[in-house]
Amino acid sequence: MHDFLHRTGPYLHAPDDVSRLSFETGGTPRVFTLLVASAVETDRIDLNAGGLAILDEDEGCVVLDRHMGQDPAKCGDEFYRIRSLGWADFSGFCRSHARFRGQSADIRDQLDQPLPGSRRRQSTRADGGPISLEARSGDLRSDRMIHAAQTADHALFPRTNRMQAIEDLSDAQLTRAAHGLHVMSWTLRFPDMLDTGGLQGKHPVDRALDPAWSEVLRQRPELIEEARLDAITSLLSGPGDEGDHGRFGLIFSADGQGSVQLVSFDEDKIAVIDARALRTLLDGMSDRQIRDLWKLKRTLDQETGPERLEALFGASLNRIRCETETERDPEPQPFGP
């Protein structure tokens, strides 16, 4: 289902399986959209019309589609190959494709340099800007991950290639699971002291009831544990992108400090004998799988840290306090004469 949560034109795709390609012209850059479509939706969803598609943003037309649609397992590697092409190879690939139907003269007439793009058409796009050839060459990150790294206070997703991502994943913590196997895991590092005031969140609370809230927690200490579990549960859906929900089989283990464990990925079990077996497993994955698994690791490395867990706990306890105050008995009103 994650493949159908994003749409570009009639094409349905996963959120990270789309890239805006920019080619320098000496003026306004020439921009195309490359994506891996899982289906096409016009009056109905056609699951047989998937494959790679290239859209001309400046001309407002489809250049080609259904490329490798009969071999979806290889679409990921082909996506990265096309994404790394310079203008001559890119335009040549498009022009020679059996489903080429582009309208631009710079592709059709085999120009050595692309014509300037349409500033008007490009200005209507609300998402992140296109990625230049220099910026995207050899980079495993999706456009969304690149833009996240550019806008965050720190580089959650620094520039990386396939080998670097595999090295990072190979260093993941492994925890013993069933049948003598091991799974990737992240220890939950809650701070030793948590703020139990219930003020750290978006829900309104009545500060005049601070003493009453302290008394509620004294009588109902299970509310603290409820907030902790709520914070942990929020981690089990994966990196936070809607399009990734359901892809990662994440579970909570209460052993020791507690941990989040990855037991499956895209419905395939991901348990290994040791670190060497993990490396072998990673080496056999496609670029797209490595990208998405690396995104999960980088995200959970941060989300399971003390600062982030404190924030998640605080937001959960704030919600619980707000609900508790809302459900309390109303003050008795004096009767009139």
C-alpha positions as CSV (number, residue, x, y, z in Angstrom):
1,M,0.0,0.0,0.0
2,H,2.9,2.4,0.6
3,D,3.5,2.6,-3.2
4,F,0.2,4.3,-3.7
5,L,0.3,7.2,-1.3
6,H,2.0,9.6,-3.6
7,R,0.9,10.7,-7.1
8,T,2.7,12.6,-9.8
9,G,0.4,13.2,-12.8
10,P,-1.4,9.8,-13.3
11,Y,1.5,7.9,-11.8
12,L,1.3,6.3,-8.3
13,H,4.6,5.8,-6.5
14,A,6.4,5.6,-3.2
15,P,7.5,8.9,-1.7
16,D,11.2,8.3,-2.2
17,D,10.9,6.8,-5.7
18,V,10.8,10.2,-7.5
19,S,13.6,12.6,-8.4
20,R,13.6,16.0,-10.1
21,L,16.6,16.1,-12.5
22,S,18.1,19.4,-13.4
23,F,20.5,20.0,-16.4
24,E,22.4,23.3,-16.7
25,T,21.6,25.4,-19.8
26,G,23.4,28.7,-19.2
27,G,19.9,30.1,-18.3
28,T,16.9,28.5,-16.6
29,P,17.9,24.9,-15.9
30,R,16.1,22.1,-17.8
31,V,14.1,20.0,-15.4
32,F,12.6,16.5,-15.8
33,T,10.9,14.2,-13.2
34,L,12.1,10.6,-13.0
35,L,9.9,8.2,-11.0
36,V,9.2,4.5,-10.4
37,A,5.5,4.0,-10.9
38,S,3.8,1.1,-9.2
39,A,0.6,1.8,-11.1
40,V,-1.2,4.4,-13.3
41,E,-4.6,5.9,-12.3
42,T,-6.9,7.5,-14.9
43,D,-10.4,6.4,-14.5
44,R,-9.2,3.3,-12.7
45,I,-5.9,2.0,-11.1
46,D,-3.9,0.0,-13.7
47,L,-1.4,-2.2,-11.9
48,N,0.0,-3.4,-15.2
49,A,1.1,0.0,-16.3
50,G,4.0,0.4,-13.8
51,G,7.7,0.9,-14.5
52,L,9.9,4.0,-14.8
53,A,8.5,7.2,-16.2
54,I,10.2,10.4,-17.3
55,L,8.1,13.6,-17.4
56,D,9.2,16.9,-19.0
57,E,8.4,19.6,-16.5
58,D,9.2,22.4,-19.0
59,E,7.0,21.1,-21.8
60,G,4.4,19.6,-19.5
61,C,4.4,16.2,-21.1
62,V,5.4,12.6,-20.7
63,V,8.7,11.8,-22.3
64,L,8.4,8.0,-21.8
65,D,6.9,5.5,-19.4
66,R,6.5,1.8,-18.6
67,H,10.3,1.4,-18.9
68,M,11.1,-2.0,-17.4
69,G,7.5,-2.4,-16.3
70,Q,7.7,-6.1,-16.8
71,D,10.8,-6.4,-14.5
72,P,9.9,-4.3,-11.4
73,A,12.6,-5.9,-9.3
74,K,15.3,-4.2,-11.4
75,C,13.6,-0.8,-11.6
76,G,15.5,0.5,-8.5
77,D,18.9,0.0,-10.0
78,E,17.7,1.4,-13.3
79,F,16.3,4.4,-11.5
80,Y,19.7,5.2,-10.1
81,R,21.5,4.6,-13.4
82,I,19.2,7.1,-15.3
83,R,19.4,9.5,-12.4
84,S,23.2,9.7,-12.8
85,L,23.3,10.3,-16.6
86,G,24.6,13.5,-18.1
87,W,22.6,15.4,-20.7
88,A,24.0,13.5,-23.8
89,D,23.3,10.1,-22.4
90,F,20.0,11.1,-20.8
91,S,18.6,12.6,-24.0
92,G,20.0,9.7,-26.1
93,F,18.3,7.2,-23.8
94,C,15.0,9.0,-24.1
95,R,15.2,9.5,-27.8
96,S,15.9,5.8,-28.5
97,H,13.2,4.4,-26.2
98,A,10.4,2.6,-27.8
99,R,7.8,4.6,-25.8
100,F,9.5,8.0,-26.4
101,R,6.9,10.7,-27.1
102,G,8.6,13.9,-25.9
103,Q,7.9,17.1,-27.7
104,S,11.1,19.1,-27.0
105,A,13.5,19.8,-29.8
106,D,16.6,19.5,-27.6
107,I,15.9,15.8,-27.2
108,R,14.3,15.1,-30.5
109,D,17.0,16.9,-32.6
110,Q,19.9,15.6,-30.6
111,L,21.2,18.9,-29.3
112,D,24.5,18.9,-27.5
113,Q,23.1,21.2,-24.8
114,P,19.5,21.4,-23.5
115,L,17.4,24.4,-24.3
116,P,16.6,26.8,-21.4
117,G,13.7,25.6,-19.2
118,S,10.4,27.2,-18.4
119,R,10.8,29.5,-15.4
120,R,7.0,29.9,-15.3
121,R,6.2,26.2,-15.2
122,Q,9.0,25.5,-12.6
123,S,7.8,28.3,-10.3
124,T,4.5,26.5,-9.8
125,R,6.1,23.6,-8.0
126,A,5.7,23.8,-4.3
127,D,8.0,20.9,-3.4
128,G,11.8,21.0,-3.0
129,G,13.9,22.2,-6.0
130,P,15.4,20.0,-8.6
131,I,18.8,18.2,-8.0
132,S,21.7,19.0,-10.2
133,L,23.8,16.3,-11.9
134,E,26.8,17.2,-9.7
135,A,24.7,17.0,-6.5
136,R,22.9,13.7,-7.3
137,S,25.8,11.8,-9.0
138,G,26.7,8.9,-6.8
139,D,24.3,10.0,-4.0
140,L,22.0,7.2,-2.7
141,R,19.6,9.6,-1.0
142,S,16.2,10.4,-2.4
143,D,15.3,14.0,-3.2
144,R,13.3,14.2,0.0
145,M,16.2,13.0,2.0
146,I,18.5,15.5,0.4
147,H,16.2,18.4,1.1
148,A,15.7,17.2,4.7
149,A,19.5,17.3,5.1
150,Q,19.6,20.8,3.7
151,T,16.9,22.2,6.0
152,A,17.5,20.4,9.3
153,D,19.7,21.8,12.1
154,H,21.9,18.8,11.7
155,A,22.5,16.4,8.8
156,L,20.1,13.5,9.6
157,F,20.8,12.2,6.1
158,P,24.3,13.3,5.1
159,R,25.5,12.6,1.6
160,T,26.2,8.9,1.1
161,N,26.7,6.3,-1.5
162,R,25.8,2.7,-1.5
163,M,29.0,1.5,0.0
164,Q,29.0,4.1,2.8
165,A,25.3,3.2,3.6
166,I,26.2,-0.5,3.8
167,E,29.1,0.3,6.1
168,D,26.8,2.3,8.4
169,L,24.2,-0.5,8.4
170,S,26.8,-3.1,9.1
171,D,27.7,-1.3,12.3
172,A,24.1,-1.6,13.6
173,Q,23.6,-3.1,17.0
174,L,22.6,-6.8,16.8
175,T,20.4,-8.4,19.5
176,R,19.9,-12.1,20.1
177,A,16.4,-13.2,18.9
178,A,14.7,-16.6,18.5
179,H,16.5,-19.7,17.1
180,G,20.0,-18.3,17.8
181,L,19.6,-15.6,15.2
182,H,20.2,-11.8,15.7
183,V,18.2,-8.8,14.6
184,M,19.1,-5.1,14.3
185,S,18.0,-3.2,17.4
186,W,18.1,0.2,19.0
187,T,18.4,0.5,22.8
188,L,15.9,3.0,24.3
189,R,17.9,5.7,26.1
190,F,15.3,7.5,28.2
191,P,16.8,10.2,30.5
192,D,17.3,9.2,34.2
193,M,14.9,12.0,35.2
194,L,11.8,12.8,33.2
195,D,9.7,15.9,33.5
196,T,6.3,14.7,34.8
197,G,4.6,18.1,34.7
198,G,2.6,17.3,31.6
199,L,3.3,20.7,30.1
200,Q,5.5,19.7,27.1
201,G,3.1,19.4,24.3
202,K,0.4,21.1,22.1
203,H,-2.5,20.2,24.4
204,P,-3.8,23.0,26.7
205,V,-3.7,22.4,30.4
206,D,-4.7,24.4,33.5
207,R,-1.7,25.5,35.5
208,A,-3.9,26.1,38.5
209,L,-4.4,22.4,38.6
210,D,-0.6,21.6,38.9
211,P,-1.0,20.4,42.6
212,A,-4.0,18.3,41.6
213,W,-2.0,16.7,38.7
214,S,0.8,15.8,41.1
215,E,-1.7,14.1,43.3
216,V,-3.2,12.2,40.3
217,L,0.3,10.9,39.4
218,R,0.9,9.9,43.1
219,Q,-2.4,7.9,43.0
220,R,-2.0,6.6,39.5
221,P,1.7,6.0,38.7
222,E,0.7,3.8,35.8
223,L,0.1,7.0,33.8
224,I,3.8,7.5,33.7
225,E,4.3,4.1,32.2
226,E,1.4,4.8,29.8
227,A,3.2,7.9,28.5
228,R,6.5,5.9,28.1
229,L,4.8,3.2,26.1
230,D,3.0,5.7,24.0
231,A,6.3,7.3,23.2
232,I,7.8,3.9,22.3
233,T,4.8,2.9,20.2
234,S,5.2,6.1,18.0
235,L,8.6,4.7,16.9
236,L,7.2,1.4,15.6
237,S,5.8,2.8,12.4
238,G,9.2,3.6,11.0
239,P,10.8,6.8,9.7
240,G,7.6,8.8,10.0
241,D,6.8,9.1,6.3
242,E,3.3,7.9,5.5
243,G,4.7,6.0,2.5
244,D,6.9,3.9,4.7
245,H,4.2,2.7,7.1
246,G,3.9,-1.1,7.1
247,R,7.2,-1.7,5.4
248,F,9.3,-2.2,8.6
249,G,8.4,-5.0,11.0
250,L,9.4,-3.1,14.2
251,I,8.7,-4.6,17.6
252,F,9.3,-3.4,21.2
253,S,11.3,-5.6,23.5
254,A,11.2,-4.9,27.3
255,D,14.4,-6.7,28.1
256,G,17.0,-4.6,29.9
257,Q,16.5,-0.9,29.1
258,G,14.1,-1.8,26.4
259,S,14.8,-1.7,22.7
260,V,13.2,-1.4,19.3
261,Q,14.0,-4.4,17.1
262,L,13.7,-4.8,13.3
263,V,12.3,-8.3,12.5
264,S,11.2,-7.9,8.9
265,F,11.6,-5.5,6.0
266,D,9.0,-5.4,3.1
267,E,7.5,-8.6,4.6
268,D,10.8,-10.5,4.5
269,K,12.4,-11.7,7.7
270,I,15.6,-9.9,8.4
271,A,17.4,-12.1,11.0
272,V,21.0,-13.2,10.7
273,I,23.5,-15.4,12.5
274,D,26.1,-12.7,13.0
275,A,27.5,-9.4,11.7
276,R,29.2,-11.1,8.8
277,A,25.9,-12.6,7.7
278,L,24.3,-9.2,8.0
279,R,26.9,-7.7,5.6
280,T,26.3,-10.5,3.1
281,L,22.5,-9.8,3.3
282,L,23.0,-6.1,2.7
283,D,25.4,-6.7,-0.2
284,G,22.6,-8.6,-2.0
285,M,20.0,-5.8,-1.5
286,S,19.0,-3.3,-4.2
287,D,20.0,0.3,-4.0
288,R,16.4,1.3,-3.1
289,Q,16.3,-1.2,-0.3
290,I,19.7,-0.1,1.1
291,R,18.5,3.6,0.9
292,D,15.3,2.9,2.8
293,L,16.9,0.7,5.4
294,W,19.7,3.3,5.9
295,K,17.0,6.0,6.3
296,L,15.3,3.8,9.0
297,K,18.6,3.3,10.9
298,R,19.5,7.0,10.7
299,T,16.0,8.0,11.9
300,L,16.0,5.5,14.8
301,D,19.5,6.4,15.9
302,Q,18.1,9.8,16.6
303,E,14.6,8.9,17.8
304,T,15.9,6.5,20.4
305,G,18.3,9.0,21.9
306,P,17.5,10.7,25.3
307,E,16.5,14.2,23.9
308,R,14.0,12.8,21.4
309,L,12.6,10.2,23.8
310,E,12.1,12.9,26.5
311,A,10.2,15.1,23.9
312,L,8.0,12.1,22.9
313,F,7.3,11.2,26.5
314,G,6.6,14.8,27.3
315,A,4.1,15.1,24.4
316,S,2.4,11.9,25.5
317,L,2.1,12.9,29.1
318,N,0.8,16.3,28.1
319,R,-2.0,14.6,26.1
320,I,-2.8,12.4,29.1
321,R,-3.0,15.3,31.5
322,C,-5.2,17.3,29.1
323,E,-7.6,14.3,28.8
324,T,-7.6,13.8,32.5
325,E,-8.5,17.4,33.2
326,T,-11.2,17.3,30.5
327,E,-12.8,14.2,32.1
328,R,-12.7,15.5,35.7
329,D,-16.0,16.2,37.4
330,P,-17.2,19.8,36.8
331,E,-17.2,22.1,39.7
332,P,-20.5,22.1,41.6
333,Q,-22.5,25.2,40.7
334,P,-24.5,27.0,43.5
335,F,-28.2,27.0,43.1
336,G,-30.0,30.3,42.6
337,P,-32.5,31.6,45.1
